[in-house]
Amino acid sequence: MSPEDGITRALVDAARTVRWEELPAEAREVARHCLLDFLGVALAGAREPLTEILVDVVVRHEKSSEAGLLGRAERASRLSAALVNGAAAHALDFDDTHTMMNGHPSVPVLPALLALAETEPMSGERLLAALVAGIELECRLASVIGPGHYAVGFHSTGTLGAFGAAAACAHLLGLQAEQWAQALGLAGTQAAGLKSGFGTMAKPLHAGRAAATGLLSALLARGGFTANPTIVEAPQGFAATHAGASSTRSLERNDHLQVRATLFKYHAACYLTHAAIDAASALRTAHRLAPETIDRVTVRVAPGLLAVCAIPEPRTGLEGKFSLRATTAMALLGDDTADPAAFTDSRMADPRLCALRDRVHVETVPGVPGTRAAVEIEARGQRLDAEVDTGVPARDLVLQRDRLRRKFLTLATPVVGTGGAVRLADAALRADELPAAEELVRLAQTG
């Protein structure tokens, strides 16, 4: 099979033909939502300890002014800006997610595009079109290699995200199809990220590395750097090594753009904890449950969640984001899990939280979606239950826009002030009208 007939080229062809003016209105609107939400979580993550370390270790030694760091005054090389902004935006685990990708679609892609926008003049419309192209490719790639990739232990945000970032940058740079294939080949040979890093600073680093890898891959491909243009399906290629697949699935025709199926977080924890949080919160509110009356809580979820978010006794705020027991207990105690500040080391050590956490038991139910959870509470002779599935994309995009704008303003205002947050939100939600996409970075910097 020639490179032109393979899976890698089919992925290229599907993403390379994305044109903003041809996209359905709903896809364009969700792309704006992705941009708004990304900027909010990046600003909120700008002062997290892991971001400070990256700035100290990487940025301060460069003395480059190519690209800005979101929520900060420093500037860096465009590759380092992609790295730091990507890690910062994933630091709180509050960014968007996608069930087909089994990861976070925007956080590897947008840092690369925004860093590129400061050195390659482009409109906001072109940036948004490239974002859609990047999300399309990483999600289609996920469908091609199958669930084995995530199940064996790879973090799709870091691995598939590197491909998505490379595709988005290739789209923005207007590369030819052959250059696209080389860019994906370069991304594939660098793609990395292990789920064993969940609950540590390594997880956000995956997103930053994916953004920088994708940007570097596209720039190198433009310059003539070569790689395997059949990287997905090649013997010992990405599918074979990263998913244990001797051959890939065929790329099915799909006229539904994957950006439309993006899911957004309203709790600052792993998305796979959200259904249990919502179910527990609903029971607490409906029955006015007092925590001291609760004898036992049973959370029933898909078996795969045990390898992602089942840290039994989290000791840090980061670990708490990946603990079904802790997040369910927080919901039953009335904690505001939409506030990133709720997840602290001291909160995880709180005796009242720990006592309730230890009464939460996680059971698995084969065959249910990872986004569905059933919560059963035994409280002084009562047996209460609720079930929630958070894997359904919003039908009402006006409501989603309003919810995301409120979330954005909550996250951004402490960093850029009330006026600055409003101006940046307005710019993001009309980004396709901006003559220069770099305006977004200018509005998101401080100092």
Buried (B, 14 or more C-beta within 10 A) or exposed (E): EEBBEBBBBBBBEBBBEBEBEEBEEBBBBBBBBBBBBBBBBBBBBBBBEBBEEBBEEBBEEBEBEBBBBBBBEBBBBBBBBBBBBBBBBBBBBBBBBBBBBBBBBBBBBBBBBBBBBBBBEBBBBBBBBBBBBBBBBBBBBBBBBBEEBBBEEBBBBBBBBBBBBBBBBBBBBEBEBBBBBBBBBBBBBBBBBBBEBBBBBBBBBBBBBBBBBBBBBBBBBBEEBEBBBBBBBBEEBBBBEBBEBEEBEEBEEEEEBBBBBBBBBBBBBBBBBBBBBBBBBBBBEEBEBEBEBBEEBBBBBBEBBEBBBBBEEBEBBBBBBBBBBBBBBBBBBEBEBBEBEBBBEEBBEBEEBBEBBEBBBBEBEEEBBBBBBBBBBBBEEEEBEBBBBBBEBBEEBEEBBEBBBEBBBBBBBBBBEEEBBBBBBEBBBEBBEBEBBBBBBEBBBBE
